[in-house]
Amino acid sequence: MPSLGRRASSAQEDTYIWYSMETPVLLRTIKMVLCQAARQRGPGQPAQPAREAPGSGDRMLPLLKAAFMLLSLLELISSTPLMTTLPKVKLSEITHRIQQLNSGVQVPCNDTRVAQVAFTDQKLSEQELLCQAAMALMKVTRCRKDYEPFIINLQSLHGKTNCSLSNENEIYLRNFLPKLGNFTQGMYRRLATSAAQ
């Protein structure tokens, strides 16, 4: 039976997937309707029925153009939600959970030794490092419920089925978590910067 953390993460991901699939379609449909309405009210078109007030078509055309421009902007914004928004949410969750654990009296299973991940090694890709971090936390069996949310988010971020991780160098879990937090926080900032450009 899936845990509460896994179900919540899955539900959140499904929401973003629905958003990314349905919103652009809806926006394109509305734009098509506005384009058709604008053409019907444009210059050279037959006069409107008598019940329509004089000049109402002229007043509506700028509004239609403004609505069209707004929808174009919304469509542009909604075109890449999964590329930036979802990873940022997961990275933020990891960083926040680490801060919560560190703010307590003692980190759960703080004396457990886990494999050291070279988060500052620029030769390794971010996906590889995320995968290694997930593998390292899988070894924490005594406090599985505390670290399963980390593992779920890390696995969804790296998208790899497996990776290599050496157990030759190990560190205490209480020292591992701050390094992971710094890494995920750095990734979050890089994503935010690239999204703003």
ChimeraX attribute file (.defattr): number of C-alpha atoms within 10 A of each C-alpha:
attribute: neighborCount
match mode: 1-to-1
recipient: residues
	/A:1	4
	/A:2	6
	/A:3	11
	/A:4	10
	/A:5	15
	/A:6	15
	/A:7	12
	/A:8	12
	/A:9	17
	/A:10	14
	/A:11	12
	/A:12	14
	/A:13	18
	/A:14	12
	/A:15	12
	/A:16	15
	/A:17	14
	/A:18	10
	/A:19	15
	/A:20	17
	/A:21	13
	/A:22	12
	/A:23	15
	/A:24	20
	/A:25	12
	/A:26	11
	/A:27	18
	/A:28	14
	/A:29	12
	/A:30	15
	/A:31	20
	/A:32	12
	/A:33	11
	/A:34	19
	/A:35	15
	/A:36	12
	/A:37	14
	/A:38	19
	/A:39	12
	/A:40	15
	/A:41	20
	/A:42	14
	/A:43	12
	/A:44	8
	/A:45	9
	/A:46	9
	/A:47	11
	/A:48	14
	/A:49	8
	/A:50	7
	/A:51	6
	/A:52	10
	/A:53	9
	/A:54	12
	/A:55	9
	/A:56	11
	/A:57	17
	/A:58	12
	/A:59	11
	/A:60	15
	/A:61	19
	/A:62	12
	/A:63	13
	/A:64	17
	/A:65	14
	/A:66	12
	/A:67	15
	/A:68	20
	/A:69	13
	/A:70	13
	/A:71	18
	/A:72	16
	/A:73	12
	/A:74	14
	/A:75	18
	/A:76	12
	/A:77	11
	/A:78	17
	/A:79	14
	/A:80	13
	/A:81	15
	/A:82	15
	/A:83	12
	/A:84	14
	/A:85	14
	/A:86	17
	/A:87	21
	/A:88	21
	/A:89	14
	/A:90	23
	/A:91	22
	/A:92	17
	/A:93	16
	/A:94	24
	/A:95	20
	/A:96	14
	/A:97	17
	/A:98	20
	/A:99	14
	/A:100	11
	/A:101	15
	/A:102	15
	/A:103	10
	/A:104	9
	/A:105	7
	/A:106	11
	/A:107	17
	/A:108	19
	/A:109	16
	/A:110	15
	/A:111	13
	/A:112	16
	/A:113	20
	/A:114	22
	/A:115	21
	/A:116	21
	/A:117	24
	/A:118	14
	/A:119	19
	/A:120	11
	/A:121	10
	/A:122	8
	/A:123	7
	/A:124	11
	/A:125	12
	/A:126	18
	/A:127	16
	/A:128	19
	/A:129	23
	/A:130	26
	/A:131	25
	/A:132	25
	/A:133	25
	/A:134	21
	/A:135	21
	/A:136	22
	/A:137	22
	/A:138	15
	/A:139	14
	/A:140	20
	/A:141	13
	/A:142	11
	/A:143	14
	/A:144	15
	/A:145	13
	/A:146	16
	/A:147	19
	/A:148	19
	/A:149	21
	/A:150	22
	/A:151	22
	/A:152	17
	/A:153	22
	/A:154	25
	/A:155	20
	/A:156	16
	/A:157	18
	/A:158	19
	/A:159	12
	/A:160	12
	/A:161	7
	/A:162	12
	/A:163	13
	/A:164	10
	/A:165	17
	/A:166	11
	/A:167	13
	/A:168	7
	/A:169	11
	/A:170	15
	/A:171	15
	/A:172	15
	/A:173	21
	/A:174	19
	/A:175	15
	/A:176	20
	/A:177	22
	/A:178	15
	/A:179	17
	/A:180	20
	/A:181	19
	/A:182	14
	/A:183	18
	/A:184	23
	/A:185	18
	/A:186	13
	/A:187	17
	/A:188	19
	/A:189	13
	/A:190	13
	/A:191	16
	/A:192	14
	/A:193	10
	/A:194	9
	/A:195	12
	/A:196	7
	/A:197	5
